[in-house]
Amino acid sequence: MRDTECKIVNRGKTALAFVVLIGVLSFFADFAYEGARSVTGPFLGLLGASAVIISSVGGLGELLGYGLRLVSGPVAERTGEYWRIAIFGYILQLTCVPLLSFAHSWPSAAILILLERTGRAVRNPPRDAMLSFAAKEMGYGWGFGLHEALDQCGALVGPLVVAAVLAAHRSYNVAFGVLVIPVAVVFSLLTLARVLYPKPEDFEAEVLDAGEADLPRIFWIYLVGAALVAAGFADFSLIAYHVQRSVPLQQTLIPIFYSVAMAASGSGSLCFGRLFDRFGVVVLLPLTILSAAFAPCVFYGGFWATLAGVAVWGLGMGVHESIIPAAVSRMVARTRRPSAYGIFTGFYGIAWFLGSVVIGLLYARNLGAVVAFCVATHLAALPIFIWVASRVGATRANAS
């Protein structure tokens, strides 16, 4: 009996070490690509791209970054090559970041930006599947929340470092070149993780029952609710554009606002991850109501109300992105998770893209319509989350 308990404790410690290692890896990955993404808009403009081109590249990049997960998830599931697919995605994504320093025309920069988003789409479903195997040992909410917190810390630090380099050297080429350092750290940590944990699926031993071959109905219903929330989140580029026009701010404060959002996102992921393990999907109810408040604060508020709205926006985005894989892990059998993550986040991203298009069109016509759309889509998701919360306790994963 004591030997069994020792094995469980040791497996839990090993699983935690794996989650932390992947979290640190994600910190440096976000350091690199979020640092680059924070300035790709003005960089494309400097190279001669128009506002339409910049907006189109950004929108297409997000569509690729989410939509292609509909392919990469099932491929990872069918082949079982979690590490190989994830490593390929990381290499494709992060190699493009420092290469931006060699881009001398907007088409070449745009290609690298789109390839970076493609790499992210390739590596996320198998990475999330591997995290889910380890997260079961400590609680899905805490495991994914811890990873998201480390991830968002990188998203906070990267843009600030790039801003500091630009302030010192006033050169995008130097700023992109500096990002080769976190990229090299990511590749080193990938090698270490691959060697230390060659089969993360061993963290969660499970036999697939015959009735679990298909993705359950509750998964699809939950996807509808999450898609509604995603459609109601305005993209930060539009928020920054609005804030710059309507609130008297120095241009340098916009990255600070973004950092506040990332800080709220990371800390919220830790807090709500713990609450998710204790209370389940029901924690999404107050979170969704709170996150709906971002729109009136951002689009109607003054300086402090806008800053609060940006923080609420970051909290909602980060927590939803950490609870999504945690909740899916409870609903879906282990062997189906790569496809489940690919399908779920793929449709989540498509809904976000379509919602952003609608919000952009409404913004040009009526600011009140923007706020109404954002609030309405969030609130429309509440009945779905209530239904899911009342039934997820009966799923296979909760029963275990």
Protein Blocks (a to p, Z undefined) as FASTA:
>chain_A
ZZmmmmmmmmmmmmmmmmmmmmmmmmmmmmmmmmmmmmmmmmmmmnopafklmmmmmmmm
mmmmmmmmmmmmmmmmmnopmmlmmmmmmmmmmmmmmmmmmpcbfklmmmmmmmmmmmmm
mmmmmmmmmmmmmmmmnojklmmmmmmmmmmmmmmmmmmmmmmmmmmnopaklmmmmmmm
mmmmmmmmmmmmmmmmmplmlmpgcdddfklmpccfklmmmmmmmmmmmmmpccfklmmm
mmmmmmccdfklmmmmmmmmmmmmmmmmmmmmmmmmmnommlmmmmmmmmmmmmmmmmmm
cfklmmmmmmmmmmmmmmmmmmmmmmmmmmpcfklmmmmmmmmmmmmmmmmmmmmmmmmm
mmmmomklmmmmmmmmmmmmmmmmmmmmmmmmmmmklmZZ
